Amino acid sequence: GERRVPGLTWGDVCPDCLGGLHRRASPVARRISLFAALLVVAYAWWGITLTPASRVWVAGVAIGTYFVVRKIATAIAIEVMRKS
């Protein structure tokens, strides 16, 4: 429901609502980030010659891609869910 939260400025979301948005956005962001990380691995698998050292780098880049894309996808999903 709509209730007043002290210290909340115009346009901000209360902590309870933000938690709910985060829970709803998390599965969407998880799928998107997993897909992006798999794209990185697929590109490396079929696009370049892999040596043992380059496999370590590809794994690191895929993990980094997962976390960066998840952060961005979560923020975008929360904004889209706020508007709807």
PLY file of the C-alpha trace (Angstrom):
ply
format ascii 1.0
element vertex 84
property float x
property float y
property float z
element edge 83
property int vertex1
property int vertex2
end_header
0.00 0.00 0.00
0.92 3.61 -0.04
2.45 4.79 3.21
4.73 7.63 4.13
8.39 6.80 4.69
10.42 9.43 6.53
13.41 10.78 4.60
12.21 9.48 1.24
12.46 12.09 -1.52
10.09 12.47 -4.44
10.55 9.64 -6.99
12.52 7.35 -4.67
11.35 3.84 -3.86
10.91 2.71 -0.27
13.29 -0.03 0.94
10.51 -2.63 1.11
9.40 -1.92 -2.47
13.00 -1.87 -3.69
13.56 -5.29 -2.12
10.51 -6.64 -3.94
11.69 -5.18 -7.22
15.13 -6.69 -6.66
13.61 -10.15 -6.04
11.54 -9.90 -9.23
14.43 -8.57 -11.34
17.04 -11.05 -10.13
15.92 -14.12 -12.15
15.69 -12.06 -15.33
19.14 -10.56 -14.80
20.59 -13.98 -13.95
19.39 -15.47 -17.26
20.62 -12.51 -19.30
24.06 -12.52 -17.66
24.44 -16.29 -18.01
23.60 -15.98 -21.71
26.18 -13.19 -22.13
28.87 -15.24 -20.38
28.06 -18.26 -22.56
28.36 -16.04 -25.64
31.86 -15.06 -24.54
32.82 -18.72 -24.07
31.25 -19.73 -27.40
33.09 -16.96 -29.23
36.38 -18.05 -27.69
35.68 -21.74 -28.35
34.88 -21.28 -32.04
36.58 -18.00 -32.83
40.13 -18.29 -31.52
42.75 -20.94 -30.97
42.76 -21.79 -27.29
45.98 -22.49 -25.42
46.02 -23.44 -21.74
46.86 -19.84 -20.79
44.15 -18.36 -23.00
41.56 -20.71 -21.47
42.30 -19.19 -18.08
41.82 -15.71 -19.54
38.58 -16.73 -21.26
37.26 -18.14 -17.98
38.15 -14.91 -16.18
36.54 -12.76 -18.86
33.41 -14.93 -18.85
33.10 -14.64 -15.06
33.68 -10.88 -15.23
31.12 -10.58 -18.02
28.59 -12.47 -15.92
28.90 -10.10 -12.96
29.04 -6.87 -14.97
26.09 -7.81 -17.17
24.13 -9.01 -14.13
24.61 -5.66 -12.38
23.53 -3.73 -15.49
20.62 -6.06 -16.29
19.35 -5.87 -12.70
19.37 -2.07 -12.79
17.56 -1.98 -16.14
15.00 -4.59 -15.06
14.26 -2.67 -11.86
13.69 0.54 -13.82
11.44 -1.22 -16.33
9.44 -2.86 -13.51
9.12 0.49 -11.70
7.56 2.04 -14.80
5.04 -0.75 -15.31
0 1
1 2
2 3
3 4
4 5
5 6
6 7
7 8
8 9
9 10
10 11
11 12
12 13
13 14
14 15
15 16
16 17
17 18
18 19
19 20
20 21
21 22
22 23
23 24
24 25
25 26
26 27
27 28
28 29
29 30
30 31
31 32
32 33
33 34
34 35
35 36
36 37
37 38
38 39
39 40
40 41
41 42
42 43
43 44
44 45
45 46
46 47
47 48
48 49
49 50
50 51
51 52
52 53
53 54
54 55
55 56
56 57
57 58
58 59
59 60
60 61
61 62
62 63
63 64
64 65
65 66
66 67
67 68
68 69
69 70
70 71
71 72
72 73
73 74
74 75
75 76
76 77
77 78
78 79
79 80
80 81
81 82
82 83
